C-alpha cells in the first residue's frame, strides 16, 4: 500500500494535530502512485476505505447511542427512558469509578465516588433496576467497562435470563479493552497477562452463547483524550487490537470465529479533514492486518466496525455554548468518515454531568445531521478528493511507523510495560498544551475571543442521598441472600481462576447467587494479584 507523494511543503505551512503539514492547495500530483482498486475500491469491498457496507447510510443510519449514567440505577433508568423517548436508537451505559475498578459501593475507597461519574452497580438487583421496563431484545446496549467487563456482562445476561429473553437475541457491546486502561485511564485491576485471559474468556464464551454481541470495543478514544494525536490514536488502537487477536489465537480460538465480533471506538476531534481521513486510514489498515498478518478468510473479519464519540477534551468551561458548534463539526466528521455508531457530547460536560436539556441538544445534533444535512444520502462523498486521499495516506504511513516500532519492542504488551506508549502520548499532550499556552494553537473563548463575564448554565448534580441509599440496599441484599450459596459461587470463581477454566460461567453463577461485583473482583484479586503501574517520567 505504500506510495510516495510528490511535492514539498513550505516550513510555514500549517499542520494537523499529528504534525502533518497542510499544503495551500492539492492537485492530482499529490496522488502519484495512488491506485483506485488498491487504495479505494467500492464501499463494502476490501480494503473498505469507503465504508464496510455497500449502501452505508442509504441502507441504515448509524446508531445514535447517547452515553449516560449517573447516581443509582433508578436515576439512570429515567435518563435512558428519556433519551429513548427523544429518539436514541441504542443505549450506552456509563459506570461510576468504584464499579469500574471492582469495588462495592460500601468499600472505603468508594466513599464520595458512588454514582458520581456514572451509575453504581453492585448486584443483579441493581442491574434489574437499571433496565426496568426496557426491552433488552429490542435495543442494543453498549457498556463502557473494562477491568470488570466480564462481571457486568454476566449481570446483563442474568437479567435477560430473568426476563425470559433468549441470549441469541441480545445485541450490544462490552468494551472489555483493558490495555488502554494501562495506557491512558488507570481503571485496571489485575496484572496484564491475567487481564488478557479474562478478555479472551469473554471472547470464547460469547462465541457460543451471544452470537450478536460485540465482545470487545478496542478504544482509541481514551488515548486521544489523554493527549494522543490522530496518528497515535490509529497506531496504538490497532497495536492493541493486534495484541488481542494474538492472545485469542494463543488461547486456541479460530480467527474467523471471534474476529467478526471485534469492534472499535474512536474519537472525533477538532481537525475536521484529518479526522475524516483518520477513520478511512484505520479501516484500510485493519483490513490489511487481518487478511495479510492473521490470514483471516471471512470478509467480516477484515471489517473495522466502530463507534465514535465526539472529543470531551475539546469542550471548554468558558463559553460552553461554543461546545455545541465543536460537537456538531466533530459529529459531521464521524459521519463523513463512516462511523457505525455515534455519541455526541453535551455542551455542559466541561462543568458537570449533562442536564436533560443539554443531552437533548446533543442528540438533536445527530438528528439534524441525519435528517437535514443531506450528508448520509451518498456514500463516502469525499472519496477521491486530493486532500482527503493525501491525508489518508499520510496517516496510514505514519501509523505504520509506530506499529513497526512497537513490533521491534516486542509487541504492545511489552511496549506498555516499558512505558513507551504512555510516554509518546504524554509528550504529544505536553506539546499541544504548550502550543495553547503560547497562543500557537487557538481555543476559541479560552486563549482568543475570551470574555470577562460568562453566562451561568444549569448544572446537573448528584444528590448526596444516592450514596446512602445505595449502601443501604447493598446491606439489605447481603442480609437476605443465602450466604452459603454466595460463598460456594465465589469459591467456584477462584477455582476457575486457578485451574484455567473459562471464567464467565462461574461469574454468571456468582451474580445469580447474589454475590456482588466487589466480592467477585476480590475473588479474582486473591488468585491473580493486582497490577503495579510503571511510572513514566
N, C-alpha and C positions, 0 to 999 in steps of 0.2 A: 504493500500500500504506500510505501514511501515515495515521495517525489520532491523535487527541488523547485521552489517558486523563483522566478526570475525577478530582477529588480532589487533596488536597495531602499533603505529608509533614511530619512534625514534625522540627525541627532535631536532635533527639536520636535519631532512628531509626537503626538500624544500616544499613550499606551493604555491597554486594557488592565484589568486587575492582575493579570498574570504577566505583566510587563511585555506583552506582545505589541510591538509598535503598530500604529494605525496610519496607513498612507492617506494622503489627501484625496486620492482617487484610485479606484481599482478598475482594471480592464482585463481583457482576455489574456494578456501576457502574464497575469498573476495565476493563471490556471494551466500553464505549460506542464505537460506530463499528466494532467488530470484526465481520467478516463471515466466515461459515464457508467459503464457496466461495473467497473471495479469500485468506484468511489460513491456512486449514487444509486443507480438502478431504480426500479419502480417501488412504490410503497408496498409493504408486505413481502418484499423479496430481499434475500441476502444482498448486501450487508445491513439492510434495514436503516440506512441513513435517513430515509424519508419517512420512517414510521414502521411499526410492526404489523399493522393491519392494512390490507389493500384499500379499504374505504375510510379508515381513520374516523374522524368525527362526523362524516356524512352518514356513516353506518350507526354510530353510537357516540354520544358526547362523553367526555371524561367524567369520572365520578366526582361529584362535589362533596368532599369529605372534610367537614369542619372539625378541627381538633378541639376537644373540650373535656373538662373535668375539673371539679372543684368541691371542696368540702367533703360531705359524705355522699353515699350512694343516692339518697333521695334528691339532694340538690342537683347532682349531675344528671340524674334521670329527667328532672324537669327541664334542664337545658337541652338534652337530647331531643325530648319531645317538642320543645320549642323550635329547634333547628329543623327537625323533620317537617314540622308544620310550615316552615318558611321555605322548604324546597330542597334541603340537603338530600343527597341520594346515597350517602354512606356515613357510618358513624366512625369516629376516631377518638379513642379514649386516652386521656392524659391522667397519669397516676401520680400521687404525691411521692415525695422523696423516701419516706420510710418503706412504702410499698416497692419502690424501685430497688432498694438495697437490702430487702429481705428482713425488715423489722416490723413487728406488730406495732399497732398504734400506742400500746402501753409500754413500749420499751423506753428506757431512759434517753436513748439517743433520738427518739422520735418526738420528744417534748417540744412543742412550739412549731412543729412542721406538719402536723396531721391536717390533711386537706388543704394545705397552703398553695401548692403549685399544681395540684391535680386531685383526683379523688382517692380517698383512703379505702383500701380493700384489704381486709384481714381474713375473711372467711367466705364460704359458699353462700352464707346468708347475705353478706354484703353484695356479692355478685348477682344474686337473685333480685335484690332491691335495685341494683344499677340498671338492670334490663327489664324491670317490671313493665308489662304492657307493651313490650317491643317484640315484634315477630322476628326472631333470630334467623328464620329460614327465608325471610323476605327482604332482608337488608344485610349488606356486608359490613363487617366490623373490623377496624384496624386498631390494634393495641400497641402503643408505643412503650414497650417494656423489653428489657434485655436480660439482666442477670437473673431475674425471677420469671422469665418468659414461660418456662415450662410449667410453672405453678399457675400463672394466670391463664394459660391455655387450658390447663386441666380444669380450672374453675369454670371457664366458659363452656367447656364440653359437659361438665357436670350439670350446669344449669340447663343446657339444651336437653340432656337426658331427662331431667325432671319435667321439662315441658313436653316430653314425648316427641322431640324433633329428631328425625334420622340424621346421623352425623354427616352423611353424604350430601345433605342439603345445606350444610353450613358453609358460608363463604366469607373470606376475610384474610387478614394478615396479622401475624405476630412479628414484631420487629426482630427480636431474637439475635441482634447483631452486637455481640459482646466486645468485639475487637475495637470498635470505635469508642467504647467506654474507656478502655485503657489509654486510648489516644487523646480523647478530647473532652469527655464528660465526667468520668470518675465514678459512675454508679456501677462498679463491678463488685464482685464478692470473692470468687474463687480464683486460684491460680489459672493462668491461661489454658494449659492443656486440659484441665478438668472442665473449665467453662466450655471449651470447644467440644468436649464429649457430650455435654448437655445439649448443645446445639444440634449435633448430628443425631442424638437420640430423638429429638423432636422431628427431624427430617424423616427418620426411619418409621416412627410411629404414625405420623401424619400420612405418609405414603400409603399406609394400609387402611387408615380409618377416616381421613379427611381429604378426599380427592380434590376438593375445590378450594382448599386452604393454602395460602402462600406461607411457607414455613419459615421464611426469613425476609426481611426488608433491609438490604445492605445500605447503610446510611452514609452518604457524603454530607448530608445536611449539617450534622453537628460538628463535623470537622470544618466546614465552611463558616459556621457560626463562631468557631474558636479562632478564626483568622486565616484559614487556608485560602489560596487563590482558586480560580476556576480550574486551572490545570491541575493543581494539587488535589482538588476535590475529585476530579475524574480519576487521577492516578491512584490515590490512596483508597478510594472506594473499590476500584477494580482489583487492586492488590489484596484488599480484604476478601473480596469475592473469590479470588484465586485460592486463597488460604482455606476458605470454607469448602470449596469444591474438592480440594485435595484432601481435606480432613474427612469429608464424606466418602471419598474413594478409598481412603485408608481404612475406614470403618466397614468397608465391604459393600457399599451401596453402588448400584449402577448409575452412571452419569445421566442417562436418559430417563431414569426413574425419578430422580429428585430435581434435576436442573429446570424442568419446565415450571416448577413452583417457586423458583427463586425470583424475588422482586427487588427493586432498588428504591432509594429515597434520596432525592436531590434537592438542593437549594435553588431558588430563583432569586438571583441577586440583582444589583443595580445596573450593570453594564448590559443594556438590552440586547445588543447584537452578539456579544460574547456569550451570553447565557444561551441564546438560541443555538449557536454553533456548538456549545459545550454538550448539550443534550444529543445533538446529532453525532458528534465525535464519540461520545460514550457508547451509543448504540452500535456504531460501526466497529469499535474496538472490541466490545464484548462478543459480538458475532464471530469475529475472527479468533478470539481467545478460545471460545467454546468449540469451534469447529476444528481449529488447527492445533491448539495445545492439548485439549482434552478429548478430541476426536468424538464429540457428540454427533449423533446421526439424526436425531429428531430435530427438525427446524424450530420447534418450540423451545428447545434447549439453547438455541442461538439468540433468542429474542430478549432484549433488555426491556422489561416492563418496569415502569417507575411511577412513583408518587412524587409530587412536588409540593413544597411549602415555600411561600414567599419568605424573604430573609428577615427574621426577627432582629438580627443585629443591626439592620439599617434603620430601624424605627427610632425616632427621637422623642424624648420627653418634651423638648422645646417645639412649639408649634405642632402639636400632634396631628392636627388636621392634614398636614403635609404628608403624613403616612398613608393616607388614602390614595394619593397620587402614586407614591412609591409602590404600594401594593398592586395597584392596577397595572402599572408598567411591568412589574415582575410577573404577575399572573399572565399577562399577554405574552411575555417571553416564553413561559412554560407551555402555553397553548400552541404557539408557533413552533416550539421545539418538540411537540408531540407527546406531552405527558398523558398518562392513563388515569391519573387521579390528582386532585389539587386541593390544597388548603390555602386560603387567603387569610393573612394575619389581620387582626383588628387594629384600628388606628390608636387605641389606648394601651396597647400591650407594653409600651415602654414605661408605663406607670403602674399597671396592675393587671390582674386577670380581666378579660373582656367583659363589658356590660352587655346586656341583651341587645341594646341599640347598636353598639359597635360591632357585635358579632353579626347582626343582621346586615349592616352595611358591607361587611367583608364578604358575606355570601352574595349579596346583590351585585358586588363587583364581578364575581364569576358569572352570574346570570346575565348581566349586561354584555359581557364578552361573548357568552354562548348564544344569546338570542338577538342581540342588536348590532354587534360589531361586524358580522359577516366573516370573521376570521376562520370559523370552523367549516365554511362552505366549500373550501378547496383544500386539498391535501398538500402539506409542505409547500405553501405558496412562495417561499423564498429560495427554493431549490434552484441552483444554477446561478444565483446572484454572485457576482465576482467576490464581494467582500465576505459573504457568508461561507462560501466554499473555501476561500483562503483561510479564514479564521478556523473553520472546522479542521482543516489540515494542520494548521499551526498548533492547535490544542492537542490533536492526536499525536503529533510528533514529539511535543514536549512532555506529554503524559507518558509516552513510551520510554523516554529517557529516565523518568522516575522509576518505571517498572523494571527497567534494566538495572538500575542502581539497587533497588530492593532485592532483586534476584541475586545480585552479586554479594549482598549482605547475608544471604542465606534464607531469603523469604521474608514474608511480612511478620510472622511471629518473632523472628529474630530481630527484625528492624524495630519492632515495637519494644522488645526487651532492652535493646541498646539505646532507645530513646531517639532514634533517627527521625521518625515521622513526627514525633512531638516537637522536636527541635525545629524542623522545617516549618511547621505551622506557626510556632512561636515567633520565628524570625519574620515570616510574612505578616503576622499580626502587628509586630513592632514597626515594620517598615510602613504599613498603612497608617498606623496611628501617628507616626512621626510626620507623614505627609499631611495628615489632617491638622496636626498641631502647628505645622509650619505654613499652612494655607496652600500647599501644593495640591491637595485634594479638597474639593468643596463639598461641604454638607450643608445644604440649604437650611437656614434657620438656626445653625449652630456656629459655624465659623464664617458665614456670609449671610446677609439678609436677615440678621437676627433682630429681635425686638426686645425692648427693655421690659415690657409688661406682657404677660401671657394670659390668655383666656382660660379660666379653670374648666376642667371637664369632669363629669361624674366618674367616680371611682367604684369599682366592684370590690367589696371587702368580704372576707370570710368571717362569719360570725364566730367569736371565740367559744360559743356554746357547742359548736360542732365537735371539737376535740373531746370535751367532757361526755357528750352523747355517744361518741364512738367508743370511748373507753368503757362506758357502762354496758354497751351492747356486747363488747368483747368479754367482759367479766361474766355477763349473763350466759353467753354461749358456753364458756368453759364450765360454768356451774351445772348446766343441764345436759351436756353431752355425756356419752358413755366413755369414761376415762380409759377403760381397758381397751376398747376398740380403737381409740385415737392413738394410744401408746403402741399397740400392735401395728397399726398402719405406719407410724413413724419408724418403727423398727424395720419394717419392710423397705422403706426408703433407704435407710442406712445399709441394709443388706445388699440391695441392688447397687448402691454406690460402691461398696467394697468388691462385689463379685464381677462387675462389668455388665450386668443385665441392663436392659433398657429401663431408664428411669421414669418414663412417662406413666406406665401402668401403676406402679406403686404410689406415685404422686397423685394420680387420679383417685386411687383408693383412699389416700390420706385426706384429700379435701372432702370426699364424700363421707368420711368418718369424722368430719368437723375439726380436723387438725387445721391450724391456722398457717397463714403464709410464713410468719416468723418462725414457727415451730418446724416447718418443713425445711426452710432455709438453714436453720440451726442444725438439723439432722445432717444436711449435706456439708455444712461447715465442719462438723465433727469429723467427717471422713476425709473431705477434700482439703481442709485448711482454708486460709484466706490469702489473697494476693497482696504482696508488698510492692508498692509503687517504686519505679525507677525515677529518681529526681533528676530533672533536666535543667541545667543552669545555662 
